[in-house]
């Protein structure tokens, strides 16, 4: 036991020395001194996307694990996935953003085990008193009554159907869906009501529900977008450690398309100097698999994501740190993030123009986006509640 503890201590010291060298090199080259080396030992966060777990922005205090000289950090457990049931009152979320093509969405889960380091939803975990870092990937919330709540909301007399976006904030097909099956049950409710749905996911688990999705597609009730950030397996595993591999996502596009389900490829996010060189390759692969449409979104760094992403860059791409952040600032008028509607998704300036033009040329060459499928609401039927009188003019 003593030998094991000693090996762990030596490994931790080696990691700390390596991180210190990276940070020292960054200071020498860039003058950056405000970014700290990650503080959580790799063994405790293995298979996770972020490297730290700072307190949420609304918390009054902060706690940090440190070695007291007695190898106390060796006794800390690894971060494991925990799922807490959440009793939601409603399940359909409304929005008025001009940057997205929907006004309502459903998220059966809070937090996401995929662990994408860049995920724009990370800061929402602060509302639960939790960290946007490792807590977001490990302390998850499921809404077990979501299908029943959805049926109730769709049955209201004044409800007007429009396409519902499923899994926009956090992935509805993340690994815990295998056990909870909330997404499948939600889709079953939408099918029974004849309600249109658009799905965005990074998971090949969506293929499990082809038996529901294919018949819905025949009626114009569903389309699925697979988010593909890279075809480089190593980079994808680093950025999105528990999402499906790039090739499995491309294969999912192929199988969905063959089953008659309209598909799209979402190249998101485009990270300057990290995966932007893959834009055309990803679109080529998606089009060859049968995708009908495509889109892209540039990297966004609001709130806590900024520091989490910087930590990730230092750990994995220290030599690119300065260049990446320089291009990010170029996208947002000298700032690391600009939340202005119309610019936050694509940025502005020469670099943003170059990415947009490359995307337009590739899409034109591949025949993507020649038509944008609009899902139909003509099959929608509100369920009659027991004892409810039918309208004379229904």
ChimeraX attribute file (.defattr): number of C-alpha atoms within 10 A of each C-alpha:
attribute: neighborCount
match mode: 1-to-1
recipient: residues
	/A:1	6
	/A:2	7
	/A:3	8
	/A:4	10
	/A:5	13
	/A:6	13
	/A:7	12
	/A:8	17
	/A:9	15
	/A:10	12
	/A:11	15
	/A:12	18
	/A:13	13
	/A:14	12
	/A:15	15
	/A:16	16
	/A:17	12
	/A:18	14
	/A:19	19
	/A:20	15
	/A:21	13
	/A:22	18
	/A:23	20
	/A:24	15
	/A:25	15
	/A:26	20
	/A:27	14
	/A:28	10
	/A:29	12
	/A:30	12
	/A:31	11
	/A:32	15
	/A:33	11
	/A:34	7
	/A:35	14
	/A:36	14
	/A:37	20
	/A:38	21
	/A:39	16
	/A:40	18
	/A:41	20
	/A:42	15
	/A:43	14
	/A:44	16
	/A:45	18
	/A:46	14
	/A:47	17
	/A:48	25
	/A:49	25
	/A:50	29
	/A:51	23
	/A:52	22
	/A:53	19
	/A:54	19
	/A:55	19
	/A:56	22
	/A:57	18
	/A:58	12
	/A:59	12
	/A:60	7
	/A:61	8
	/A:62	9
	/A:63	8
	/A:64	10
	/A:65	10
	/A:66	11
	/A:67	9
	/A:68	8
	/A:69	7
	/A:70	7
	/A:71	14
	/A:72	11
	/A:73	18
	/A:74	18
	/A:75	8
	/A:76	11
	/A:77	10
	/A:78	13
	/A:79	17
	/A:80	15
	/A:81	15
	/A:82	13
	/A:83	16
	/A:84	13
	/A:85	12
	/A:86	16
	/A:87	12
	/A:88	13
	/A:89	10
	/A:90	14
	/A:91	21
	/A:92	19
	/A:93	12
	/A:94	12
	/A:95	10
	/A:96	10
	/A:97	11
	/A:98	10
	/A:99	12
	/A:100	11
	/A:101	10
	/A:102	16
	/A:103	16
	/A:104	18
	/A:105	21
	/A:106	24
	/A:107	22
	/A:108	29
	/A:109	28
	/A:110	25
	/A:111	27
	/A:112	28
	/A:113	28
	/A:114	28
	/A:115	26
	/A:116	22
	/A:117	24
	/A:118	23
	/A:119	23
	/A:120	19
	/A:121	18
	/A:122	28
	/A:123	20
	/A:124	19
	/A:125	21
	/A:126	18
	/A:127	13
	/A:128	11
	/A:129	14
	/A:130	21
	/A:131	25
	/A:132	30
	/A:133	26
	/A:134	27
	/A:135	27
	/A:136	27
	/A:137	27
	/A:138	20
	/A:139	20
	/A:140	20
	/A:141	19
	/A:142	21
	/A:143	20
	/A:144	18
	/A:145	18
	/A:146	25
	/A:147	21
	/A:148	14
	/A:149	18
	/A:150	17
	/A:151	18
	/A:152	15
	/A:153	16
	/A:154	21
	/A:155	16
	/A:156	13
	/A:157	10
	/A:158	8
	/A:159	10
	/A:160	10
	/A:161	19
	/A:162	16
	/A:163	20
	/A:164	22
	/A:165	24
	/A:166	25
	/A:167	20
	/A:168	17
	/A:169	21
	/A:170	23
	/A:171	25
	/A:172	28
	/A:173	29
	/A:174	25
	/A:175	17
	/A:176	19
	/A:177	17
	/A:178	13
	/A:179	7
	/A:180	16
	/A:181	14
	/A:182	23
	/A:183	25
	/A:184	20
	/A:185	15
	/A:186	21
	/A:187	22
	/A:188	17
	/A:189	17
	/A:190	22
	/A:191	20
	/A:192	16
	/A:193	18
	/A:194	21
	/A:195	26
	/A:196	27
	/A:197	25
	/A:198	20
	/A:199	23
	/A:200	24
	/A:201	24
	/A:202	26
	/A:203	24
	/A:204	22
	/A:205	19
	/A:206	23
	/A:207	15
	/A:208	12
	/A:209	14
	/A:210	17
	/A:211	10
	/A:212	15
	/A:213	26
	/A:214	21
	/A:215	16
	/A:216	24
	/A:217	20
	/A:218	13
	/A:219	15
	/A:220	22
	/A:221	27
	/A:222	30
	/A:223	25
	/A:224	25
	/A:225	22
	/A:226	26
	/A:227	22
	/A:228	26
	/A:229	25
	/A:230	26
	/A:231	19
	/A:232	13
	/A:233	11
	/A:234	13
	/A:235	16
	/A:236	20
	/A:237	21
	/A:238	18
	/A:239	23
	/A:240	24
	/A:241	21
	/A:242	22
	/A:243	24
	/A:244	22
	/A:245	22
	/A:246	25
	/A:247	16
	/A:248	15
	/A:249	24
	/A:250	26
	/A:251	18
	/A:252	24
	/A:253	31
	/A:254	20
	/A:255	18
	/A:256	23
	/A:257	20
	/A:258	13
	/A:259	16
	/A:260	16
	/A:261	25
	/A:262	25
	/A:263	29
	/A:264	26
	/A:265	28
	/A:266	22
	/A:267	26
	/A:268	20
	/A:269	22
	/A:270	21
	/A:271	19
	/A:272	21
	/A:273	14
	/A:274	15
	/A:275	18
	/A:276	16
	/A:277	14
	/A:278	16
	/A:279	21
	/A:280	17
	/A:281	13
	/A:282	20
	/A:283	25
	/A:284	16
	/A:285	18
	/A:286	29
	/A:287	23
	/A:288	13
	/A:289	19
	/A:290	21
	/A:291	27
	/A:292	23
	/A:293	22
	/A:294	21
	/A:295	17
	/A:296	20
	/A:297	16
	/A:298	21
	/A:299	21
	/A:300	25
	/A:301	21
	/A:302	19
	/A:303	15
	/A:304	19
	/A:305	21
	/A:306	14
	/A:307	17
	/A:308	25
	/A:309	19
	/A:310	21
	/A:311	23
	/A:312	22
	/A:313	18
	/A:314	21
	/A:315	17
	/A:316	15
	/A:317	15
	/A:318	17
	/A:319	14
	/A:320	16
	/A:321	21
	/A:322	17
	/A:323	13
	/A:324	18
	/A:325	18
	/A:326	15
	/A:327	18
	/A:328	24
	/A:329	15
	/A:330	19
	/A:331	27
	/A:332	21
	/A:333	13
	/A:334	12
	/A:335	12
	/A:336	17
	/A:337	20
	/A:338	18
	/A:339	13
	/A:340	11
	/A:341	11
	/A:342	13
	/A:343	15
	/A:344	20
	/A:345	19
	/A:346	20
	/A:347	27
	/A:348	17
	/A:349	12
	/A:350	12
	/A:351	15
	/A:352	19
	/A:353	14
	/A:354	12
	/A:355	19
	/A:356	16
	/A:357	12
	/A:358	12
	/A:359	19
	/A:360	14
	/A:361	11
	/A:362	16
	/A:363	20
	/A:364	11
	/A:365	10
	/A:366	16
	/A:367	13
	/A:368	22
	/A:369	16
	/A:370	11
	/A:371	9
	/A:372	10
	/A:373	14
	/A:374	12
	/A:375	18
	/A:376	18
	/A:377	17
	/A:378	13
	/A:379	16
	/A:380	19
	/A:381	14
	/A:382	20
	/A:383	14
	/A:384	12
	/A:385	11
	/A:386	6
	/A:387	6
	/A:388	7
	/A:389	8
	/A:390	9
	/A:391	6
	/A:392	5
	/A:393	4
	/A:394	4
